[in-house]
Amino acid sequence: MSIIRTVDLTKKFDEFVANDHINLSVEPQEIKCIVGENGAGKSTLMNMLYGTLIPTSGSILIDEQPVKFKSPIDAMNHGIGMVHQHFKLVPSLTVYENILLGTEITKKGLPLIDSGEEIRRVQGIIDEYHFQLKPTDRVEDLSVGQCQQVEILKMLYRNVRILILDEPSAVLTPQEVDRLIENLKDLRKNGKTIIVITHKLREVMELSDSVTVIRQGKVIGTVMTKDTNEQELAQMMVGRDVVLTVSNEGGMPSSDEVAYRVEDLHTINAHGAEVVSGVSFEVKKGEVFGIAGVEGNGQSELVKLLTGLMTTTKGRVYLEGRDITNLWPDQLRKAGIGIIPEDRYGQGLCQSMSIPDNCIAGYWYDKEVCQYGVLKKKSILQRAREYIQKYDIRVASEQGYVSELSGGNAQKIIIAREFESHPRLIIACQPTRGVDVGSIEFIHKQLLRFRNEGYSVLLISSELSEIMSLSDRVAVMYKGKIIGEVDPKTISTSEIGLLMAGATSQRNEVPV
C-alpha cells in the first residue's frame, strides 16, 4: 500500500498547465527521487503535496485516504514535512531555538520558556538520528551542511513521516553531500519516507530506490534505480541523448601569456566586513581558470568586483596588461570582457523587455543596432533571429518577452549575447544554475569552444563537477581568500572538498 499517492493531479496557472494529470506513487520507507528539466513541473508538484499550492483537479491520497491541503500546516498534520532549497532559519538564534520556533515549551504555570527542557528534547532527537550538532550552537556559526541538518530536524521534531527535500545538495561540499546521503538512508531505516527533487544524477543513483521523471508537466516514466543509469535518465528528462560530462581535452594548449591578472584584491560589504581578502590569480590565454568553493565564501562579491558592481578597497585588475580596476560594466565590455552573471534575471536580463531588446542589452552602443542615438529596430530583430538560430533558443515568438522563456532558454540569450560580442575574456559565474541537462551540455560546449579558439574563461561555480570537467586549473576560495590552487586532472573529489571546507592540503596544491 502506498504511503502517498496522486491521481490525475493537475495544476493550471490561467491557461498554462504546469502539472498535467500526474500519477505518482511512493511506498513506505522508500527514497524516491523526482527528476526533470528546469520548468518541468517538479516544484509545482511538491508544493501541492506540501499544501503551498492547491490543485486545480485530481486527488492526493495518504495511506490510500483522500486528503485536501489548504496550507503547509494541513500537510504537517498529515505527517508531511518539506525542507526548501533556501533555508528558513534565524541566524542569531541557537539550534534548539530554531527547531522549536513556534512550538516553544513553557514552564508549568508560567509564561516562561523552559530552555532546559527544550535543550534536552533537541539533544534527544539529535542523538536519535545521529546528527552532528550541538543544541546550543548559534546557527550563524554553522556550516551550510549543518544548517541543512537543522532544517531536517525541524521537520523530524514535528514527527513527520514523509520528508520532501528540494535540491538538498545544491550548496554542499562533496563531504557534506556524502554525509547527507548517509543521514537520509538512516532516516529511511528509522521508518521515514523521503522524496527528493534533484538534478544531480550521480546522487540520484547513490541515494534513491526509484526515480520518477517529469517532462513538460507530465510523468514520462518511473524506474527502479537498480535497473537504470545516468544516461538513460538524462535521455528520459530531455527526450534525446545527452553528453553528461563534456571533456575539455583536444583544445589548443594554453600559452604562458597572461590574459587577465588579479593582484591582492580586497573589498568590504555594506556592514563593513571584509568579504574579499587578498585575492590574487592569473588567467592565461587559451585556458579555463576555475574558482571553486561553497557558496557564501566571497565568490559573489569577487565577481561583483570583477564585473563593475562593487568597488575594490585595495588591489588591481589587469586585462592584457591594461589596468581595468573599478571600471563600470559597460567600460569592461568595451575593453573586451563578456559577462555571464550569477543572477540572470537580476543582472543579465530584463524580463519585461522583449527578446530582441535583451539581445543587445549592454551593447546598445554598437553602431549596427544604434546610430545617432536611435535604435535600429530591424537590425536588432535580425540579430535576435541569428542568435535564436545559432544558439537553439526555443521561443514561442521571436518578438516575445524573456519572462515567457524557460530558465535554460533565457540563459542561452545571455550566452549568445556575450559570446557574439567577440570578447577576449568571458567571466562566467554559475553559468548553468537552474538549467536542464540539455542546456548544461550546450553551455559547456560553448565555453570550451571559446577556450579552444585561444581566448580565456574565468569560471566561478559552486557545481564541483562543472569546475572539475571544464577547468584547466582550479583555485579554491574559502572565507574570502584563495587558499589553494590545484590540478583538476590529478586531485580527488575528496581532497578538493576538504579545501572547500577550509582544510589546507599539500597534495596537488600549487602556490598561489
SULNORLIN-V683557 format. One record per residue. N is the residue number from 0. RES is the residue in one letter. PHI is phi as a letter, one per 20 degrees, with the letter a starting at -180 (NA if undefined). D_LAST is the distance of its C-alpha to the last C-alpha in Angstrom with 1 decimal. Layout:
n=N res=RES phi=PHI d_last=D_LAST
n=N res=RES phi=PHI d_last=D_LAST
This chain:
n=0 res=M phi=NA d_last=58.3
n=1 res=S phi=f d_last=55.3
n=2 res=I phi=e d_last=53.9
n=3 res=I phi=b d_last=52.9
n=4 res=R phi=b d_last=54.2
n=5 res=T phi=d d_last=54.4
n=6 res=V phi=c d_last=57.4
n=7 res=D phi=l d_last=57.1
n=8 res=L phi=f d_last=54.7
n=9 res=T phi=c d_last=54.3
n=10 res=K phi=c d_last=52.6
n=11 res=K phi=d d_last=53.3
n=12 res=F phi=d d_last=51.9
n=13 res=D phi=l d_last=54.8
n=14 res=E phi=e d_last=55.2
n=15 res=F phi=e d_last=51.7
n=16 res=V phi=e d_last=51.9
n=17 res=A phi=f d_last=48.6
n=18 res=N phi=c d_last=50.0
n=19 res=D phi=d d_last=53.0
n=20 res=H phi=l d_last=55.2
n=21 res=I phi=f d_last=52.4
n=22 res=N phi=d d_last=53.8
n=23 res=L phi=c d_last=51.4
n=24 res=S phi=c d_last=52.2
n=25 res=V phi=c d_last=50.1
n=26 res=E phi=e d_last=51.5
n=27 res=P phi=g d_last=51.4
n=28 res=Q phi=l d_last=48.4
n=29 res=E phi=d d_last=46.6
n=30 res=I phi=d d_last=43.0
n=31 res=K phi=d d_last=43.5
n=32 res=C phi=d d_last=40.6
n=33 res=I phi=d d_last=41.4
n=34 res=V phi=c d_last=39.4
n=35 res=G phi=r d_last=39.8
n=36 res=E phi=f d_last=38.4
n=37 res=N phi=g d_last=37.4
n=38 res=G phi=n d_last=40.7
n=39 res=A phi=f d_last=42.7
n=40 res=G phi=o d_last=44.2
n=41 res=K phi=f d_last=42.4
n=42 res=S phi=f d_last=41.7
n=43 res=T phi=g d_last=45.2
n=44 res=L phi=f d_last=46.7
n=45 res=M phi=f d_last=44.8
n=46 res=N phi=f d_last=45.8
n=47 res=M phi=f d_last=49.4
n=48 res=L phi=f d_last=49.2
n=49 res=Y phi=d d_last=47.7
n=50 res=G phi=n d_last=50.3
n=51 res=T phi=f d_last=48.1
n=52 res=L phi=d d_last=49.9
n=53 res=I phi=d d_last=53.6
n=54 res=P phi=f d_last=54.5
n=55 res=T phi=f d_last=56.8
n=56 res=S phi=b d_last=58.7
n=57 res=G phi=n d_last=58.5
n=58 res=S phi=c d_last=58.3
n=59 res=I phi=d d_last=55.9
n=60 res=L phi=c d_last=57.3
n=61 res=I phi=d d_last=56.3
n=62 res=D phi=l d_last=58.1
n=63 res=E phi=m d_last=60.1
n=64 res=Q phi=d d_last=61.4
n=65 res=P phi=f d_last=60.8
n=66 res=V phi=c d_last=58.8
n=67 res=K phi=c d_last=58.1
n=68 res=F phi=d d_last=55.1
n=69 res=K phi=d d_last=55.2
n=70 res=S phi=a d_last=52.1
n=71 res=P phi=g d_last=49.3
n=72 res=I phi=f d_last=51.6
n=73 res=D phi=f d_last=54.1
n=74 res=A phi=f d_last=51.5
n=75 res=M phi=f d_last=50.4
n=76 res=N phi=f d_last=54.1
n=77 res=H phi=e d_last=54.3
n=78 res=G phi=n d_last=51.3
n=79 res=I phi=d d_last=48.6
n=80 res=G phi=c d_last=45.2
n=81 res=M phi=c d_last=42.2
n=82 res=V phi=d d_last=38.5
n=83 res=H phi=e d_last=37.1
n=84 res=Q phi=f d_last=33.6
n=85 res=H phi=e d_last=33.1
n=86 res=F phi=f d_last=33.9
n=87 res=K phi=d d_last=36.9
n=88 res=L phi=d d_last=36.1
n=89 res=V phi=d d_last=36.6
n=90 res=P phi=g d_last=33.3
n=91 res=S phi=f d_last=35.2
n=92 res=L phi=e d_last=37.6
n=93 res=T phi=e d_last=37.3
n=94 res=V phi=g d_last=37.2
n=95 res=Y phi=f d_last=41.0
n=96 res=E phi=f d_last=41.8
n=97 res=N phi=f d_last=40.0
n=98 res=I phi=f d_last=41.7
n=99 res=L phi=e d_last=45.2
n=100 res=L phi=g d_last=44.8
n=101 res=G phi=n d_last=48.2
n=102 res=T phi=c d_last=49.8
n=103 res=E phi=g d_last=49.7
n=104 res=I phi=e d_last=52.0
n=105 res=T phi=d d_last=54.4
n=106 res=K phi=f d_last=56.5
n=107 res=K phi=g d_last=60.1
n=108 res=G phi=m d_last=62.3
n=109 res=L phi=c d_last=59.6
n=110 res=P phi=e d_last=57.4
n=111 res=L phi=c d_last=54.4
n=112 res=I phi=f d_last=51.4
n=113 res=D phi=e d_last=51.5
n=114 res=S phi=f d_last=47.8
n=115 res=G phi=g d_last=48.6
n=116 res=E phi=f d_last=50.2
n=117 res=E phi=f d_last=47.3
n=118 res=I phi=f d_last=44.7
n=119 res=R phi=f d_last=47.0
n=120 res=R phi=f d_last=47.4
n=121 res=V phi=f d_last=43.7
n=122 res=Q phi=f d_last=42.8
n=123 res=G phi=f d_last=45.5
n=124 res=I phi=f d_last=44.1
n=125 res=I phi=f d_last=40.5
n=126 res=D phi=f d_last=42.0
n=127 res=E phi=f d_last=44.2
n=128 res=Y phi=d d_last=41.3
n=129 res=H phi=l d_last=38.8
n=130 res=F phi=e d_last=36.1
n=131 res=Q phi=d d_last=33.4
n=132 res=L phi=b d_last=34.3
n=133 res=K phi=d d_last=36.1
n=134 res=P phi=g d_last=38.8
n=135 res=T phi=e d_last=38.1
n=136 res=D phi=f d_last=34.3
n=137 res=R phi=f d_last=33.6
n=138 res=V phi=f d_last=32.3
n=139 res=E phi=f d_last=29.7
n=140 res=D phi=e d_last=28.0
n=141 res=L phi=e d_last=28.0
n=142 res=S phi=f d_last=25.4
n=143 res=V phi=f d_last=26.3
n=144 res=G phi=f d_last=27.8
n=145 res=Q phi=f d_last=30.0
n=146 res=C phi=f d_last=31.2
n=147 res=Q phi=f d_last=32.3
n=148 res=Q phi=f d_last=34.2
n=149 res=V phi=f d_last=35.9
n=150 res=E phi=f d_last=37.0
n=151 res=I phi=f d_last=38.5
n=152 res=L phi=f d_last=40.2
n=153 res=K phi=g d_last=41.8
n=154 res=M phi=f d_last=43.5
n=155 res=L phi=f d_last=44.4
n=156 res=Y phi=f d_last=46.0
n=157 res=R phi=e d_last=48.2
n=158 res=N phi=m d_last=49.3
n=159 res=V phi=f d_last=48.4
n=160 res=R phi=e d_last=49.2
n=161 res=I phi=d d_last=47.2
n=162 res=L phi=d d_last=43.6
n=163 res=I phi=d d_last=42.0
n=164 res=L phi=c d_last=38.2
n=165 res=D phi=d d_last=36.7
n=166 res=E phi=l d_last=33.3
n=167 res=P phi=f d_last=32.4
n=168 res=S phi=d d_last=29.0
n=169 res=A phi=f d_last=27.6
n=170 res=V phi=c d_last=25.0
n=171 res=L phi=d d_last=24.6
n=172 res=T phi=f d_last=21.9
n=173 res=P phi=g d_last=23.1
n=174 res=Q phi=f d_last=24.3
n=175 res=E phi=f d_last=26.1
n=176 res=V phi=f d_last=27.7
n=177 res=D phi=f d_last=29.0
n=178 res=R phi=f d_last=30.4
n=179 res=L phi=f d_last=32.0
n=180 res=I phi=f d_last=33.7
n=181 res=E phi=f d_last=35.0
n=182 res=N phi=f d_last=36.3
n=183 res=L phi=f d_last=38.1
n=184 res=K phi=f d_last=39.7
n=185 res=D phi=f d_last=40.9
n=186 res=L phi=f d_last=42.4
n=187 res=R phi=f d_last=44.3
n=188 res=K phi=f d_last=45.6
n=189 res=N phi=e d_last=46.8
n=190 res=G phi=n d_last=48.8
n=191 res=K phi=e d_last=46.6
n=192 res=T phi=d d_last=46.5
n=193 res=I phi=c d_last=43.2
n=194 res=I phi=d d_last=42.5
n=195 res=V phi=c d_last=39.0
n=196 res=I phi=e d_last=38.0
n=197 res=T phi=b d_last=34.8
n=198 res=H phi=d d_last=33.4
n=199 res=K phi=e d_last=31.2
n=200 res=L phi=f d_last=33.5
n=201 res=R phi=f d_last=31.7
n=202 res=E phi=f d_last=32.3
n=203 res=V phi=g d_last=35.9
n=204 res=M phi=f d_last=36.6
n=205 res=E phi=f d_last=35.3
n=206 res=L phi=e d_last=36.9
n=207 res=S phi=e d_last=40.2
n=208 res=D phi=e d_last=43.7
n=209 res=S phi=b d_last=44.7
n=210 res=V phi=c d_last=43.2
n=211 res=T phi=d d_last=45.0
n=212 res=V phi=d d_last=43.9
n=213 res=I phi=d d_last=44.8
n=214 res=R phi=c d_last=44.9
n=215 res=Q phi=l d_last=46.3
n=216 res=G phi=n d_last=47.8
n=217 res=K phi=c d_last=49.6
n=218 res=V phi=f d_last=49.1
n=219 res=I phi=e d_last=48.5
n=220 res=G phi=r d_last=48.8
n=221 res=T phi=c d_last=48.0
n=222 res=V phi=c d_last=46.9
n=223 res=M phi=f d_last=46.4
n=224 res=T phi=g d_last=42.8
n=225 res=K phi=f d_last=43.8
n=226 res=D phi=d d_last=45.7
n=227 res=T phi=c d_last=42.9
n=228 res=N phi=b d_last=39.3
n=229 res=E phi=f d_last=36.4
n=230 res=Q phi=f d_last=37.7
n=231 res=E phi=f d_last=41.2
n=232 res=L phi=f d_last=40.1
n=233 res=A phi=f d_last=38.0
n=234 res=Q phi=f d_last=41.1
n=235 res=M phi=f d_last=43.3
n=236 res=M phi=f d_last=41.0
n=237 res=V phi=d d_last=40.8
n=238 res=G phi=n d_last=44.0
n=239 res=R phi=b d_last=42.4
n=240 res=D phi=f d_last=40.1
n=241 res=V phi=c d_last=36.4
n=242 res=V phi=e d_last=33.3
n=243 res=L phi=f d_last=31.3
n=244 res=T phi=c d_last=28.1
n=245 res=V phi=e d_last=27.4
n=246 res=S phi=e d_last=25.7
n=247 res=N phi=e d_last=23.1
n=248 res=E phi=f d_last=24.4
n=249 res=G phi=n d_last=26.6
n=250 res=G phi=e d_last=24.8
n=251 res=M phi=f d_last=24.1
n=252 res=P phi=f d_last=21.2
n=253 res=S phi=f d_last=18.4
n=254 res=S phi=e d_last=18.4
n=255 res=D phi=e d_last=15.9
n=256 res=E phi=f d_last=17.0
n=257 res=V phi=e d_last=14.7
n=258 res=A phi=e d_last=16.8
n=259 res=Y phi=b d_last=14.9
n=260 res=R phi=c d_last=12.3
n=261 res=V phi=d d_last=11.4
n=262 res=E phi=c d_last=10.9
n=263 res=D phi=l d_last=11.1
n=264 res=L phi=e d_last=13.4
n=265 res=H phi=c d_last=15.9
n=266 res=T phi=a d_last=19.2
n=267 res=I phi=d d_last=22.0
n=268 res=N phi=e d_last=24.5
n=269 res=A phi=f d_last=28.2
n=270 res=H phi=e d_last=28.6
n=271 res=G phi=n d_last=26.5
n=272 res=A phi=e d_last=23.7
n=273 res=E phi=f d_last=20.1
n=274 res=V phi=d d_last=18.7
n=275 res=V phi=c d_last=15.5
n=276 res=S phi=c d_last=13.7
n=277 res=G phi=m d_last=11.0
n=278 res=V phi=f d_last=9.3
n=279 res=S phi=c d_last=7.3
n=280 res=F phi=a d_last=6.9
n=281 res=E phi=c d_last=9.3
n=282 res=V phi=d d_last=12.2
n=283 res=K phi=e d_last=14.3
n=284 res=K phi=f d_last=18.0
n=285 res=G phi=m d_last=19.6
n=286 res=E phi=c d_last=16.9
n=287 res=V phi=d d_last=16.5
n=288 res=F phi=d d_last=13.0
n=289 res=G phi=e d_last=13.5
n=290 res=I phi=d d_last=12.6
n=291 res=A phi=d d_last=14.4
n=292 res=G phi=q d_last=15.8
n=293 res=V phi=f d_last=19.2
n=294 res=E phi=g d_last=21.0
n=295 res=G phi=n d_last=21.2
n=296 res=N phi=d d_last=17.6
n=297 res=G phi=o d_last=17.2
n=298 res=Q phi=f d_last=16.8
n=299 res=S phi=f d_last=20.3
n=300 res=E phi=f d_last=19.7
n=301 res=L phi=f d_last=16.5
n=302 res=V phi=f d_last=18.7
n=303 res=K phi=f d_last=21.5
n=304 res=L phi=f d_last=19.6
n=305 res=L phi=f d_last=18.6
n=306 res=T phi=d d_last=22.2
n=307 res=G phi=n d_last=24.2
n=308 res=L phi=d d_last=25.4
n=309 res=M phi=c d_last=23.7
n=310 res=T phi=d d_last=23.1
n=311 res=T phi=f d_last=20.0
n=312 res=T phi=e d_last=20.8
n=313 res=K phi=a d_last=18.1
n=314 res=G phi=o d_last=15.5
n=315 res=R phi=c d_last=16.1
n=316 res=V phi=c d_last=16.0
n=317 res=Y phi=c d_last=17.1
n=318 res=L phi=d d_last=18.8
n=319 res=E phi=l d_last=19.6
n=320 res=G phi=n d_last=19.5
n=321 res=R phi=e d_last=21.7
n=322 res=D phi=f d_last=20.8
n=323 res=I phi=d d_last=21.5
n=324 res=T phi=g d_last=20.4
n=325 res=N phi=m d_last=22.9
n=326 res=L phi=f d_last=25.1
n=327 res=W phi=f d_last=27.5
n=328 res=P phi=g d_last=27.3
n=329 res=D phi=f d_last=30.2
n=330 res=Q phi=f d_last=28.6
n=331 res=L phi=f d_last=25.3
n=332 res=R phi=f d_last=27.5
n=333 res=K phi=f d_last=29.5
n=334 res=A phi=f d_last=26.3
n=335 res=G phi=o d_last=25.6
n=336 res=I phi=d d_last=23.6
n=337 res=G phi=e d_last=25.1
n=338 res=I phi=c d_last=24.6
n=339 res=I phi=d d_last=25.2
n=340 res=P phi=f d_last=25.3
n=341 res=E phi=f d_last=24.9
n=342 res=D phi=d d_last=28.6
n=343 res=R phi=f d_last=30.7
n=344 res=Y phi=e d_last=33.8
n=345 res=G phi=f d_last=32.5
n=346 res=Q phi=c d_last=30.4
n=347 res=G phi=d d_last=31.1
n=348 res=L phi=b d_last=34.8
n=349 res=C phi=d d_last=38.1
n=350 res=Q phi=f d_last=40.3
n=351 res=S phi=e d_last=43.4
n=352 res=M phi=d d_last=43.0
n=353 res=S phi=f d_last=44.1
n=354 res=I phi=g d_last=42.0
n=355 res=P phi=g d_last=42.7
n=356 res=D phi=f d_last=41.7
n=357 res=N phi=f d_last=38.4
n=358 res=C phi=f d_last=37.7
n=359 res=I phi=d d_last=37.6
n=360 res=A phi=g d_last=36.0
n=361 res=G phi=n d_last=33.5
n=362 res=Y phi=c d_last=35.1
n=363 res=W phi=f d_last=38.6
n=364 res=Y phi=f d_last=38.3
n=365 res=D phi=f d_last=38.5
n=366 res=K phi=f d_last=41.9
n=367 res=E phi=f d_last=42.7
n=368 res=V phi=d d_last=43.1
n=369 res=C phi=b d_last=43.9
n=370 res=Q phi=c d_last=46.1
n=371 res=Y phi=l d_last=47.6
n=372 res=G phi=m d_last=46.1
n=373 res=V phi=d d_last=48.0
n=374 res=L phi=f d_last=46.3
n=375 res=K phi=e d_last=47.7
n=376 res=K phi=g d_last=48.4
n=377 res=K phi=f d_last=49.4
n=378 res=S phi=f d_last=46.3
n=379 res=I phi=f d_last=44.1
n=380 res=L phi=f d_last=46.1
n=381 res=Q phi=f d_last=45.8
n=382 res=R phi=f d_last=42.0
n=383 res=A phi=f d_last=42.0
n=384 res=R phi=f d_last=44.2
n=385 res=E phi=f d_last=41.9
n=386 res=Y phi=f d_last=38.9
n=387 res=I phi=g d_last=41.0
n=388 res=Q phi=f d_last=42.1
n=389 res=K phi=f d_last=38.9
n=390 res=Y phi=d d_last=36.7
n=391 res=D phi=l d_last=39.5
n=392 res=I phi=e d_last=39.6
n=393 res=R phi=e d_last=42.5
n=394 res=V phi=c d_last=44.6
n=395 res=A phi=f d_last=48.2
n=396 res=S phi=b d_last=48.7
n=397 res=E phi=f d_last=46.7
n=398 res=Q phi=d d_last=47.7
n=399 res=G phi=f d_last=47.0
n=400 res=Y phi=d d_last=44.5
n=401 res=V phi=f d_last=41.0
n=402 res=S phi=f d_last=42.2
n=403 res=E phi=e d_last=44.3
n=404 res=L phi=e d_last=41.4
n=405 res=S phi=f d_last=39.5
n=406 res=G phi=g d_last=35.9
n=407 res=G phi=f d_last=34.9
n=408 res=N phi=f d_last=37.2
n=409 res=A phi=f d_last=36.0
n=410 res=Q phi=f d_last=32.4
n=411 res=K phi=f d_last=33.6
n=412 res=I phi=f d_last=35.0
n=413 res=I phi=f d_last=31.6
n=414 res=I phi=g d_last=30.1
n=415 res=A phi=f d_last=33.1
n=416 res=R phi=f d_last=33.0
n=417 res=E phi=f d_last=29.3
n=418 res=F phi=f d_last=29.2
n=419 res=E phi=f d_last=32.6
n=420 res=S phi=e d_last=31.5
n=421 res=H phi=l d_last=29.7
n=422 res=P phi=f d_last=26.3
n=423 res=R phi=e d_last=23.5
n=424 res=L phi=b d_last=20.9
n=425 res=I phi=d d_last=21.6
n=426 res=I phi=d d_last=19.9
n=427 res=A phi=d d_last=21.2
n=428 res=C phi=d d_last=21.1
n=429 res=Q phi=l d_last=23.0
n=430 res=P phi=f d_last=25.0
n=431 res=T phi=d d_last=27.2
n=432 res=R phi=f d_last=27.9
n=433 res=G phi=m d_last=31.6
n=434 res=V phi=d d_last=32.6
n=435 res=D phi=f d_last=34.5
n=436 res=V phi=f d_last=33.5
n=437 res=G phi=f d_last=35.3
n=438 res=S phi=f d_last=33.4
n=439 res=I phi=g d_last=30.1
n=440 res=E phi=g d_last=30.9
n=441 res=F phi=f d_last=31.8
n=442 res=I phi=f d_last=28.7
n=443 res=H phi=f d_last=26.4
n=444 res=K phi=f d_last=28.4
n=445 res=Q phi=f d_last=28.2
n=446 res=L phi=f d_last=24.4
n=447 res=L phi=f d_last=24.3
n=448 res=R phi=f d_last=27.2
n=449 res=F phi=f d_last=25.4
n=450 res=R phi=f d_last=22.4
n=451 res=N phi=f d_last=24.9
n=452 res=E phi=e d_last=26.6
n=453 res=G phi=n d_last=23.6
n=454 res=Y phi=e d_last=22.2
n=455 res=S phi=c d_last=18.9
n=456 res=V phi=c d_last=18.3
n=457 res=L phi=d d_last=15.9
n=458 res=L phi=d d_last=17.1
n=459 res=I phi=d d_last=17.0
n=460 res=S phi=b d_last=19.2
n=461 res=S phi=e d_last=20.3
n=462 res=E phi=e d_last=22.1
n=463 res=L phi=f d_last=20.0
n=464 res=S phi=f d_last=22.3
n=465 res=E phi=f d_last=21.8
n=466 res=I phi=f d_last=18.0
n=467 res=M phi=f d_last=18.4
n=468 res=S phi=e d_last=21.2
n=469 res=L phi=e d_last=20.1
n=470 res=S phi=e d_last=16.4
n=471 res=D phi=e d_last=15.2
n=472 res=R phi=c d_last=11.5
n=473 res=V phi=c d_last=10.8
n=474 res=A phi=d d_last=8.4
n=475 res=V phi=d d_last=10.3
n=476 res=M phi=d d_last=11.6
n=477 res=Y phi=b d_last=13.7
n=478 res=K phi=l d_last=15.9
n=479 res=G phi=n d_last=14.4
n=480 res=K phi=c d_last=10.8
n=481 res=I phi=e d_last=7.7
n=482 res=I phi=d d_last=8.0
n=483 res=G phi=a d_last=6.6
n=484 res=E phi=c d_last=6.3
n=485 res=V phi=c d_last=9.7
n=486 res=D phi=e d_last=12.6
n=487 res=P phi=f d_last=15.4
n=488 res=K phi=e d_last=18.0
n=489 res=T phi=d d_last=17.5
n=490 res=I phi=e d_last=16.3
n=491 res=S phi=e d_last=19.3
n=492 res=T phi=f d_last=20.1
n=493 res=S phi=f d_last=20.7
n=494 res=E phi=f d_last=17.3
n=495 res=I phi=f d_last=15.4
n=496 res=G phi=f d_last=18.2
n=497 res=L phi=f d_last=17.5
n=498 res=L phi=f d_last=13.9
n=499 res=M phi=f d_last=15.6
n=500 res=A phi=e d_last=18.0
n=501 res=G phi=o d_last=15.5
n=502 res=A phi=e d_last=15.8
n=503 res=T phi=f d_last=12.8
n=504 res=S phi=c d_last=13.2
n=505 res=Q phi=e d_last=12.5
n=506 res=R phi=f d_last=14.1
n=507 res=N phi=m d_last=12.3
n=508 res=E phi=e d_last=8.9
n=509 res=V phi=d d_last=6.3
n=510 res=P phi=g d_last=3.8
n=511 res=V phi=e d_last=0.0
